[in-house]
Amino acid sequence: MNSDHTVILVDDDPHVRLSAGQTLELEDYQVVPLASAERALALIDQDFTGVLVTDINMPGMTGLELLQQVKAVDADIPVILITGFGDISMAVGAIRNGAYDFIEKPFSADLLLDVVHRALEKRALTLENRQLRQELQAQSAPGPRIIGNTPAVQQLRRLVQAVAETPADVLLMGETGTGKDLLARYIHEHSPRRERNFVAINCGGMPETLIESELFGHEKGAFTDAKERRIGKFEHAHGGTLFLDEIESMPMSLQVKLLRVLEERAIERLGSNKLIPLDLRIIAATKADLKAQAEAGEFREDLYYRLNVVRIDIPPLRARAQDIPMLFQHFALLASALYEREIPPLSAERIHRLMSHDWPGNVRELRNLAERYVLLGEACTFDFDDRPILDQEPTALGLAARVDHFEKTLIQAELARHGGSIKDTLESLQLPRKTLYDKMKKHGLDKNDYKADQG
């Protein structure tokens, strides 16, 4: 149930369901007419965006019992009660217990529409505020952050928040430079393991002869150069998180042993037969298609499916072009603090060039450019040899779309130049405050994304 205009209508009287349902449908509401409260309860969860309209007196579960059950799921879901003669005092008591409003039979179409309209507005506002609080908490938390407001990033943030608190192992898939290591740290920092070690190892950056000892550790005398006992990465990550980057580069012989660790949650140091139980979460990352590699015999199929319990795909930067100005400003702020340099004003033309670039190096390439821009200022060139993102190119759009694109780019440039200050931005653009706010809302811009205290 994800429609913003959904009304679940519960009444055991088919005539009420028909007449009230038709009234709501004529106003473009998506109506779900039901004869029992039990069926309604099965459709409602915390993400339900609509409202519930229910009769009080029904066989089986009553409307008041349904109200209690719904409030247990989400206390903010508006429940509108339909009351018969003699139920008024009961309905008033129900409002004190969390009902949104009540309608007395027989009711007019206008009354029903008015109450439903207000209830839906309240629900929309509640969910919006809830999402804003979650985003604010995520954006203001210490450590790595997921920056961006495009649908791809919002979906990524929701998925990460859903799995971060769980003990599940995670497989991150994304192109080079998309931030797989940062996302792994974000998951760790937002998990119950945040107080324990985050241990990272690059499977492609270590000789095959050393990687087994690095992961499993060894006992003194296990091999020629083993002068003393060494604790491996697995053991060091006990209670915390082990991040295996470029997992596709792990030798096949070691993949077998990794699979055993995943299944048994225990290791043996080299030179020892003693099993050491482990409590750790494994986050693996790859830029390769592991399924294709498994089918080609280049990666163990059983390990792929064991790692692929929770898979998170990180979108490339070209798929979230609207986030580029915000990300650039964020990286510029970090570079400004690091190098103790002022950030030169970013012109609308330069923002357009940023958003028109294909970014084969993804976020890493953007960060490097932001650092160069802080160091070199106007001497830093924004000329790219790569093919532009065609569907972002204003010349491929109609006049209205081009005007919108330029308007958004200009407002972004001024917000970035003034560190998110509305006062300075509206003065530089010579706009009334309400006009600026309306245009920012239209283009999905938030002043907080450009504030200088983000770093």
N, C-alpha and C positions, 0 to 999 in steps of 0.2 A: 504494500500500500504506500506508494511514493508520490501520488499526485498531490499538488498543493491545494486542490479544490475538492478533496474527497470528503464525503459525508456518509458515515455509516449510520443507517436508519434502522432502528430495532423496534418492532412492534408486532405483537401477535395478531393484531387486527389487519387483515389484508387490505381493507378499504383505506385505512390510515396510511399504510405503506404505499399504496397506489397514488392517492391524492397528494400526499406530502412529497413523495418521490418525484411526481411529475412537476410540482411547483419548483423544486430545486433544480431539476434537469433543464427546465426552461430558462434558468439563469446560468446555465453552463456548468453546474456543479456535477461532479462525478458521484453518483449515488449508489451505495451498496445496500439494498433493502434486505433485511434479515428478519426471520420470525422468532429467533431465540437469541438470548444473551450469550449462550455458550459459543455459538458460531461467531459472534462479534469479537469475543475475547481472543479467539485464535488469530484474528487479523491485526491485532494491535501490539506494537512494540515501541521502544523508545524513539525510533526513527519515524513513527507515524506522523505525517504532516497535516492530517485533517482533523475533523471533530466527530464526536459521537452524539447522536440524538437517540434517546431511548425512552420507551414507556416505563412507568414505574411498576404497575401491576401486570405481571406476566406469569404464565406457568413455568415451573422449573426455577431457574435463576431469575430473581427479580431485578428491576432496574437499579435499585439501591445496592443490591449485592454486586451487580455489574460495575457500578460506580466504585465500590471499594476495591474490586479486582483491578480495574483500570488504573486507579490511583497508586496501587502497589507496583504497577509496571512503570508508570511515569506520572507523577503528581501534577504535572503541568498540562496534561491532555484535557482540553475542554469537553466536559460532559454536560449536555443539555437534556433536562428531564421533561417528559411529556406527562402531565398530571391530569387525572380525572377529578370530578367533583368529590370533595372530601379529602383530597390528597395534598391540599395546599400547605397545611402545617408541616406535613411530612417533607414536602419539597423545600420549604424554608430551612428546615433542620438539615436537609441534605446539602444545601448551599453552604451552611456553616461547616460542613464536613468535606467541602471541596468541589461540589457541583458548580458549573459555570453559571447556569440560569435554569429557569423552568418555564414551560409554556402550558397554559391551561386549555384543555379541550372544552369546546371546539375552538380552534385557533385560526386566525386569518393568515392568508398567504404572506402578506406584508410583514406580520409579526415574526413568522418563521424565518423569512429571508433576512430580516434585520438581525435577529439573534444569531443566526448561523454566520452571517457576514462578520459581525463583531468577534465571534468566537474564532473564526479562521484567521482574522487579523491578529488576534492575541496569540494564537498558536504560532503563526509565522514570526512574530516578533520574539517570542520565547525561544524558538529554535535559532533565530539569527543571533540573539544575545548569547545563547549557549555556545554556538560555534565561535563567536568572537572571543568569548572567554577562553575557550580551548586554544584558539590560535594565539591569543595574547600570552597565555601560559607557555605555549611552545616557543614563541618568538623571544620571550624574555628569560627563558630558562638558561642557566649557565651551560657552557660547552657548545658543541656543534648544533646548528639549527638547520631546518629545512626552509629555505627562503623562496618565496614565490606564491602567487595567487592564481595562476592559470589552472584550468580544470585538471590537467595532468598532474600538477604538483599537489593540488588539494586531494586528489585520489590517492597519490603516493603517501601523503601525510596521514590520511585516514587509515590506510592499510598498515602503515608502520605503527601507529598508535594502537591498532587492534592487536598486534602481535608482540609489541615491546614488553608488555607485562607478563607474557607467557614464557615458559621454559623452552619453547620450540626452537629447533635449529632453523636457520634461515639461509636461503640461497639468493644472492643479489646478482642480477644480470644487467649489464649496461656497457655502453661503448667506453673506450678509453677516455678518461677525463671527466666522466659524468659525476664523480664523487662517491664511488662505492665505499672507499675507506671512511669518508665523513659520515655516510649513512650508517655504516656499521658502528661507529662510535656513538652516533645519535641513539641507536637502538640500545646499546649498552648503557648509556647515561640515563635512559628513561625506563630502565628495567630494575627489578629488585636487586640485581647484581652490581649496581652502580658503585658501591663502596669497595668492591673487590677488583682484581686486576683485569685490564683489557690488554690482551696480548696479541700482537699482530705479527704475522710472518708472510713473506712473499714467496710463494712456492716456485715462482719462475726466476727468482733472483738468488738462488742458493744451489751450490753444486749437489748433485744427487748423492755423493758420498757423505755429505754432511747433514742433509736434511733429516734423515732418520734420527741421528743423534740429537739434533736440535729439537725435534718434536718429542721424542720419547725419553731423552736423557740417557745417562749410562752410569754404570758402576765403575769404581776404580779397577783398572786392569781389564776392562771389557775389550779393549783393543790397544794397539801399541802406544798411542799417544794419550790414553786415558789415565792421567796421573792421579786423578781424584774423582769422586762421585760428582756428577753434574745433573741438576734438575732440568728437565726438558720443558718445552713450551706448554705441553699439555698439562703437566703437573703444576707449573707456575700459574696457569689460568684456573686452577681449582677454585670453585666458588664464584668465578667470574666468566669472562667471555674470551674465546679464542677466535681470532679473525684470520682466515686462510684466504689470502688474495691470490689471484691468478691460479685458482684450483685446477684449471685445465692443464697446467704445466707440471702437476705432481706426477712423478714416475709411477707406472702401472704397478710395480712391486710394492710401492708404499700405499697405493690406493686400497689394496687388500687390507692392510693393517689399519688404515683410517676407518674403513668400514667396520672392522671389529671394535674399534674404540666407540664408534657411534652406537653400535648395538649393545655393547657390554658396559660402557661407561667405566672402563678400567684399562690400565696400561701395564706393561712390563718394561722397566728400564733395560737398555742393552746390557747384557752380561748378568741378568737376574731372571729368576723364574717366579718371583713374587708379584702377584697382582696388586696393583695400587688402585683402589676405587676412586673415581673422580666425579665431582659435581661441576659440570661446566656446560656452557652453551657454545655451539659452534656456528659461526657465521662464515659462509664461504662466498667468494665473489669470483665472477668470470666475465670476460668480454666475448667469450666464444659460445656457440650453440652447443651445449653439452649433450643434448639429445642427439643431434646429428653426429657428434663425435662418438657417442656411445654406439650408434647404429653402424658407424664406420669402423668400430673396434678400437678407437683411439682413446676411449675413456670407459671405465667400467660401468656397465648399465645398472647393476645393482647399487653402486655408489651414487649414481645420478638420481635414481628414484628415492634413495634414502635421504639425500640432500634436498630434494625437490618437494619436501613436505609443505614448506611455506616458501614460495618464490615471489620475489619483489623485483619487478622490472623498472629500472630507472630511465625516465625519458631523456633523450638527447636534447641539447640546448635548442636545436632548430625546431623542436616540437613544442617549445615553450617560449617562443620569441618575445611574448609580452612581458616576461619576467626579466629580460635582459637589462633594461635600465635600472631596475631595483638591485639586481645582482651586481652590476657594475658599480653602482653607488656604494653598496656594502663593501666590496673589495677595495674600492678607493679609500673608504674611511679606515679600513684596516691598514692599508699602506700608508695613509697619512699619519696614523698614530705610530707606526713602525719607523718611518723615515723622518718624522717630525717636519713634514712639508704640508703646506696648504693644498687643498684640492682645487685645481683650476676650474672655472665655470665650464659646464658641458653644454655646448650649443645644440640646438635642435637638429642641425645638419649632422653633427657627430652621432647623436642618438639614432638618427635614421640610418646611418652607416652601420652602427652596431646591430640594429634590428634587421638589416638587409644581408648581413653576412651569414654564411652557412655553418660556421663554427665546427669544423671537423675535429678540433681539439676539445670541444665542449667547454664545460665550466672552467677547466684548468687553463685553457687558452684565454678565456675572458678575464680570469684573475691576473694572468701575466700581463695582459694589455692594460688593465686598471693600474697595476703597479708601475708600469712604464709611463703611463699618463701622469701619475702623481710625481714621478721623478723627473720627467722631461717636459711636462706641461704642453704648451702649444707645439713644441717641436716633435711631439709624438704623433706619428702618422696613423690615420685610421683607414688607409687605403688597403683593400684586401684583393688578392688575386683570385680568390675562390669565387665560384658561381654564387650569385645571390639567391636568397630564398624567394622564388618567383611569386608564391602566393602572398608574400608580405610586401611585394614591391608596389608602391602607390600608383605607378604609371599603368599598372595592369587593372586598376580599379576605376569605377565610375567617379563622376565629379563629387557627389555627396560623400562617398567613401574616402576619397582623397582628402577632402576637407576635414572629415572626422579624424583621419590618420594624422594629418598635420596638427590639428588642434590638440590631440592627445599627446603627440610628441613634444609640442611646445610647452604644455602644462607640466609634463614629466621633467623637462629640462629646467624649468623654473623652480619646481619643487626640489629637485636635486641641488640646484645652485644655492637655494636658501635653506637647505637642511630641513625641509618639511614645514617651514614657517608659512602659515596661511597669510598672515599679515603682509609679509614681504612679497609673497607670490602674487597676491591680488593687486598690490601696489605696482609691481613690475609689469603685470599684464593689464593694468588699468581696468579691472573688473570689479563689480559689486560682489560683496561676500557671498550672497545667495547664489549669484550666477556661477561663481567659481565652484561652490559646493555642488551645485546641480551638474556641472560639467565633470567634476571629479567622480561623482556617483555614476554618471552615464558611462564613463570610461573605466570604471572599476579601480580608481586611484585612491590610495590611503596616505595621508600625510605622514603617518608613523613609519612608513616604509623608507622614508628619506631622512629621518632624524639622525643627527650626528652621534647619538649615544647607542647605536646598534652594535658597534664593534665588540 
